[in-house]
Amino acid sequence: MTDADDATARLLNRFLTDLRAFAPVALWAHGSLAGGDYQEGRSDLDLIAVLDAPPSLATVRGLVRLHRRLRVDEPLAVKLHCGYLPPGGQADAERSYVTWAQNVLMKRPVTPVTRRELHAFGLVLHGEPPEDLLPPVRDRELNAFVVRDQKEFWRPAVDKARLWKQDVWVDLGPVTFARATVTLREGRLISKREALDLLTELGAPREVVEDIRLRRYGDPVPPTDAWLSRRAELTRDYLGPAIDGLVATYEGFMRA
């Protein structure tokens, strides 16, 4: 992080200090913060903590209080997401773990993408490194997850027109598709910035790509209703066939 990231550093230091009451074995960052594409106030803070014991009801309640205090004291805490793994930290993709995200407590799996990020460029904020606690992710497991995510989550979402007037869906849908494409073609993970640079080559509407880029890296102006409608249509018209083509190409390959 740079001097411009003082609020992020302060939040992470406060979070780790408060988390010590739960005896964490490790605390790691993945996503934009670890991958070098972090934009303070815009990017999420994606964290994984490994605890020294399976979280009891008392521990879960304590974690909720911790996050709520942070949210009151630190404005950036609304961007902080953390999954809590039990001892061993196996992060079985078929299991869900206690997770604080979107300012609520839930259960989520630690996906193969997250595990690969942690192995490839995870940032150790405390304790043991990921390679000492997490098993590696095989290429076949990673690719199968990426195909399934495009087919079972993103493709049905494209058909829900009401979603695509929201910035979050437009920002994530095309970028996730570009990242999935590179993972399946080349076996590597790329940042959101790299995905935006690639999207026009993949046939995405330039207007939509620049809209996403401006919101992430620039100074966007409030959109008109007409643009929101047009942007939604352009995005959905692109993503539907693009995802269908990607899945058709690699789903059969994965079965071979």
C-alpha positions as CSV (number, residue, x, y, z in Angstrom):
1,M,0.0,0.0,0.0
2,T,1.0,3.6,-0.5
3,D,0.7,6.8,1.5
4,A,-2.7,7.3,-0.2
5,D,-3.9,4.1,1.5
6,D,-3.6,5.3,5.1
7,A,-7.3,4.6,5.8
8,T,-6.9,1.0,4.5
9,A,-3.7,0.4,6.6
10,R,-5.5,1.8,9.7
11,L,-8.5,-0.4,9.2
12,L,-6.4,-3.5,8.7
13,N,-4.3,-2.8,11.7
14,R,-7.4,-2.2,13.8
15,F,-9.0,-5.4,12.5
16,L,-6.0,-7.5,13.2
17,T,-5.7,-6.0,16.7
18,D,-9.4,-6.8,17.5
19,L,-9.1,-10.2,15.9
20,R,-6.3,-11.3,18.2
21,A,-9.0,-12.0,20.9
22,F,-10.0,-15.0,18.7
23,A,-6.4,-16.4,18.5
24,P,-6.1,-16.3,14.7
25,V,-3.5,-18.7,13.2
26,A,-3.3,-16.6,10.0
27,L,-4.9,-13.6,8.3
28,W,-4.5,-13.3,4.5
29,A,-5.6,-10.9,1.8
30,H,-6.6,-11.9,-1.7
31,G,-8.4,-10.1,-4.5
32,S,-7.4,-6.6,-5.5
33,L,-5.4,-5.7,-2.4
34,A,-3.1,-8.7,-2.9
35,G,-3.1,-8.5,-6.7
36,G,-1.9,-4.9,-6.9
37,D,-5.1,-3.4,-8.3
38,Y,-6.5,-2.0,-5.1
39,Q,-8.4,1.3,-5.3
40,E,-9.1,2.7,-1.8
41,G,-12.8,3.4,-1.2
42,R,-13.8,1.5,-4.4
43,S,-12.3,-2.0,-4.0
44,D,-13.4,-4.6,-1.5
45,L,-11.0,-5.8,1.1
46,D,-11.1,-9.6,0.7
47,L,-9.7,-11.4,3.7
48,I,-9.4,-15.0,5.0
49,A,-8.7,-15.7,8.7
50,V,-7.8,-19.1,10.0
51,L,-8.8,-19.6,13.6
52,D,-7.3,-21.9,16.2
53,A,-10.6,-23.7,16.9
54,P,-13.9,-24.2,15.1
55,P,-16.1,-21.1,15.7
56,S,-18.5,-21.7,18.5
57,L,-21.7,-19.7,18.9
58,A,-20.0,-17.4,21.3
59,T,-17.2,-16.9,18.8
60,V,-19.6,-16.1,16.0
61,R,-21.4,-13.6,18.2
62,G,-18.1,-12.0,19.1
63,L,-17.1,-11.7,15.4
64,V,-20.4,-10.0,14.6
65,R,-19.7,-7.5,17.4
66,L,-16.2,-6.9,16.1
67,H,-17.4,-6.1,12.6
68,R,-20.2,-3.9,13.8
69,R,-17.8,-1.9,15.9
70,L,-15.5,-1.5,12.9
71,R,-18.3,-0.4,10.7
72,V,-19.1,2.4,13.2
73,D,-15.5,3.5,13.7
74,E,-13.9,3.0,10.3
75,P,-15.8,4.2,7.1
76,L,-13.9,1.7,4.9
77,A,-15.1,-1.2,7.0
78,V,-18.2,-1.5,4.8
79,K,-15.8,-2.8,2.1
80,L,-14.2,-5.4,4.4
81,H,-15.2,-9.1,3.8
82,C,-13.7,-11.9,5.8
83,G,-14.1,-15.7,5.7
84,Y,-13.3,-17.7,8.8
85,L,-11.7,-21.1,8.4
86,P,-11.4,-23.7,11.2
87,P,-8.1,-25.3,12.2
88,G,-6.3,-26.9,9.3
89,G,-7.8,-24.4,6.9
90,Q,-8.6,-27.0,4.2
91,A,-11.2,-24.7,2.6
92,D,-13.2,-27.5,1.1
93,A,-15.0,-26.0,-1.9
94,E,-18.1,-28.1,-1.1
95,R,-18.4,-26.7,2.4
96,S,-19.5,-23.2,3.5
97,Y,-17.7,-21.3,6.2
98,V,-18.7,-18.4,8.5
99,T,-18.2,-15.2,6.5
100,W,-18.7,-11.5,7.1
101,A,-19.7,-9.9,3.8
102,Q,-22.0,-7.1,2.6
103,N,-22.2,-6.1,6.3
104,V,-24.0,-9.3,7.4
105,L,-22.9,-12.7,8.7
106,M,-23.4,-15.6,6.2
107,K,-21.9,-18.9,5.2
108,R,-19.9,-19.1,2.0
109,P,-17.5,-21.5,0.4
110,V,-13.9,-20.6,-0.2
111,T,-13.8,-21.0,-3.9
112,P,-11.0,-22.5,-6.0
113,V,-10.4,-19.1,-7.5
114,T,-9.9,-17.6,-4.0
115,R,-7.6,-20.5,-3.0
116,R,-5.6,-20.1,-6.2
117,E,-5.2,-16.4,-5.6
118,L,-4.0,-17.1,-2.1
119,H,-1.4,-19.5,-3.4
120,A,-0.3,-17.3,-6.3
121,F,-0.1,-13.9,-4.7
122,G,-1.9,-13.9,-1.3
123,L,-0.8,-11.2,1.1
124,V,0.1,-12.5,4.6
125,L,-1.1,-10.0,7.2
126,H,-0.5,-12.3,10.1
127,G,0.8,-15.8,10.9
128,E,1.4,-18.7,8.6
129,P,1.4,-18.4,4.8
130,P,-1.3,-20.0,2.7
131,E,1.0,-22.7,1.3
132,D,1.5,-24.0,4.8
133,L,-2.2,-24.4,5.5
134,L,-4.1,-24.7,2.3
135,P,-3.7,-27.6,-0.2
136,P,-2.9,-26.4,-3.8
137,V,-5.7,-26.1,-6.3
138,R,-5.3,-28.4,-9.3
139,D,-5.9,-26.8,-12.8
140,R,-8.8,-29.1,-13.5
141,E,-10.6,-28.1,-10.2
142,L,-10.1,-24.4,-11.0
143,N,-11.3,-24.7,-14.6
144,A,-14.4,-26.8,-13.6
145,F,-15.4,-24.1,-11.1
146,V,-14.9,-21.3,-13.5
147,V,-17.1,-23.0,-16.2
148,R,-19.7,-23.8,-13.6
149,D,-19.8,-20.3,-12.3
150,Q,-20.3,-18.9,-15.8
151,K,-22.9,-21.4,-16.6
152,E,-24.9,-21.6,-13.4
153,F,-24.6,-18.2,-11.9
154,W,-23.7,-15.6,-14.5
155,R,-25.7,-17.0,-17.5
156,P,-29.1,-17.1,-15.6
157,A,-28.3,-13.6,-14.2
158,V,-28.1,-12.2,-17.7
159,D,-31.7,-13.1,-18.3
160,K,-32.8,-11.0,-15.3
161,A,-33.1,-7.6,-16.9
162,R,-33.8,-5.7,-13.7
163,L,-30.3,-6.5,-12.4
164,W,-28.4,-4.8,-15.2
165,K,-29.3,-1.2,-14.4
166,Q,-27.2,-1.6,-11.3
167,D,-23.6,-0.6,-11.4
168,V,-22.4,-3.7,-9.5
169,W,-23.7,-6.2,-12.0
170,V,-22.3,-4.2,-15.0
171,D,-19.0,-3.8,-13.2
172,L,-18.6,-7.5,-12.3
173,G,-20.3,-9.4,-15.2
174,P,-18.0,-8.5,-18.1
175,V,-14.9,-8.4,-16.0
176,T,-15.6,-11.8,-14.5
177,F,-16.2,-13.2,-18.0
178,A,-12.8,-11.8,-19.2
179,R,-11.0,-13.2,-16.2
180,A,-12.7,-16.6,-16.7
181,T,-11.7,-16.6,-20.4
182,V,-8.0,-16.1,-19.6
183,T,-8.0,-18.7,-16.8
184,L,-9.5,-21.3,-19.1
185,R,-7.3,-20.4,-22.1
186,E,-4.0,-19.8,-20.3
187,G,-4.3,-21.2,-16.8
188,R,-3.6,-17.9,-15.0
189,L,-5.5,-15.3,-13.0
190,I,-5.6,-11.7,-14.1
191,S,-6.6,-8.4,-12.3
192,K,-9.7,-6.4,-13.0
193,R,-7.5,-3.8,-14.8
194,E,-6.1,-6.5,-17.1
195,A,-9.6,-7.8,-17.7
196,L,-10.8,-4.3,-18.7
197,D,-7.9,-4.0,-21.2
198,L,-8.9,-7.3,-22.7
199,L,-12.6,-6.9,-22.9
200,T,-12.8,-4.9,-26.1
201,E,-10.6,-7.6,-27.8
202,L,-13.2,-10.1,-26.7
203,G,-15.9,-8.1,-28.4
204,A,-17.4,-6.2,-25.5
205,P,-19.1,-2.9,-26.3
206,R,-16.5,-0.2,-25.9
207,E,-19.0,2.2,-24.3
208,V,-19.6,-0.3,-21.5
209,V,-15.9,-1.0,-21.0
210,E,-15.1,2.7,-20.6
211,D,-18.1,3.1,-18.3
212,I,-16.7,0.5,-16.0
213,R,-13.2,1.8,-16.2
214,L,-14.3,5.4,-15.4
215,R,-16.2,4.2,-12.3
216,R,-13.3,2.1,-11.0
217,Y,-10.4,4.4,-11.9
218,G,-11.8,7.8,-12.8
219,D,-14.4,10.4,-11.8
220,P,-17.7,9.3,-13.1
221,V,-20.7,11.7,-13.5
222,P,-24.2,10.6,-12.5
223,P,-25.8,8.5,-15.3
224,T,-29.0,9.3,-17.0
225,D,-31.9,6.9,-17.1
226,A,-31.5,6.6,-20.8
227,W,-27.9,5.5,-20.5
228,L,-28.7,3.0,-17.7
229,S,-31.2,1.4,-20.0
230,R,-28.9,1.4,-23.0
231,R,-25.9,0.1,-20.9
232,A,-28.0,-2.7,-19.5
233,E,-29.1,-3.8,-23.0
234,L,-25.6,-3.6,-24.4
235,T,-24.2,-5.6,-21.6
236,R,-26.8,-8.3,-21.7
237,D,-26.7,-8.6,-25.5
238,Y,-22.9,-9.1,-25.3
239,L,-22.7,-11.4,-22.2
240,G,-25.4,-13.9,-23.1
241,P,-23.8,-15.2,-26.3
242,A,-20.3,-14.7,-25.0
243,I,-20.9,-16.9,-21.9
244,D,-22.7,-19.5,-24.1
245,G,-19.7,-19.7,-26.4
246,L,-17.2,-20.0,-23.5
247,V,-19.2,-22.7,-21.8
248,A,-19.8,-24.7,-25.0
249,T,-16.1,-24.6,-25.7
250,Y,-14.8,-25.6,-22.3
251,E,-17.5,-27.7,-20.8
252,G,-17.0,-30.4,-23.3
253,F,-13.2,-30.1,-22.8
254,M,-13.7,-30.6,-19.1
255,R,-15.6,-33.8,-19.6
256,A,-12.9,-35.3,-21.8
